Amino acid sequence: MKRQGIRFPLPKITVKRLGPKLIAAVQGALRAGTPKIEIQKSLGISEWSVQLIELDSLTLRDAHREATIELQRDDHREAIFAASAPPSVGQQI
């Protein structure tokens, strides 16, 4: 459903069970690129709940993917800069 661009509305019972604040927190974490397993652990929700929230918005999957790529790219840049920097005074090669 995600890849075909089909929106699956969040069931009313899920909205009632999770509450709007928790749903908004999951959406924000996904947009920020937080790994889904970390979202599950930190907010105490199931993988299925994260999937349902993601399916409720057509743009959320792509936003999470782009943010994740950007975070990984930044980590790789930092590693390259750290490896290519000249050794500081007192540091052995």
C-alpha positions in Angstrom: 0.0 0.0 0.0 2.9 2.4 0.8 4.6 1.9 -2.6 1.4 2.3 -4.6 0.6 5.6 -2.8 -2.6 4.3 -1.3 -3.6 6.0 2.0 -5.0 3.8 4.7 -7.0 5.9 7.1 -6.0 5.5 10.7 -8.8 3.4 12.4 -10.9 5.3 14.9 -10.1 2.7 17.6 -6.4 3.2 17.1 -6.8 7.0 17.4 -8.7 6.5 20.6 -6.2 4.0 22.0 -3.1 6.0 21.2 -4.4 9.6 21.5 -3.6 12.6 19.3 -0.5 13.5 21.3 1.2 10.2 20.8 0.2 10.1 17.1 1.7 13.5 16.6 4.9 12.4 18.5 5.3 9.4 16.2 4.7 11.6 13.1 7.3 14.1 14.2 9.8 11.4 15.0 9.3 9.8 11.6 9.7 13.2 9.9 12.9 13.8 11.8 14.3 10.5 10.5 14.4 8.6 13.9 14.7 4.9 13.3 11.4 3.1 13.8 12.7 0.7 16.4 13.8 3.7 18.5 10.4 5.3 18.1 8.8 2.0 19.3 11.0 1.7 22.3 11.0 5.4 23.4 7.2 5.8 23.0 6.2 2.3 24.0 4.1 1.5 21.0 4.1 -1.5 18.6 5.5 -1.8 15.2 2.0 -2.2 13.8 0.9 1.1 15.4 3.9 2.9 13.7 2.9 1.3 10.4 -0.7 2.4 10.7 0.3 5.9 11.5 2.7 5.9 8.5 0.0 4.6 6.2 -2.4 7.3 7.3 -0.2 10.0 5.5 1.0 9.6 2.0 4.0 11.9 2.5 5.2 10.5 5.8 7.0 7.5 4.4 9.0 9.7 1.9 9.7 12.3 4.6 11.1 9.6 6.9 13.2 8.1 4.1 14.7 11.5 3.1 15.4 12.5 6.7 17.1 9.1 7.3 19.3 9.5 4.2 20.3 13.0 5.3 21.2 11.9 8.8 23.3 9.0 7.4 25.0 11.3 4.9 25.9 13.7 7.7 27.4 10.9 9.7 29.4 9.7 6.7 30.7 13.3 6.1 31.8 13.6 9.7 33.7 10.3 9.5 35.4 11.3 6.3 36.4 14.7 7.7 37.7 13.1 10.9 39.8 10.6 8.9 41.2 13.2 6.6 42.1 15.8 9.2 45.8 16.0 10.1 46.7 14.5 13.5 46.6 17.0 16.3 49.7 17.8 18.4 50.7 14.9 20.6 48.6 12.4 18.7 50.5 9.5 17.3 50.0 8.4 13.7 
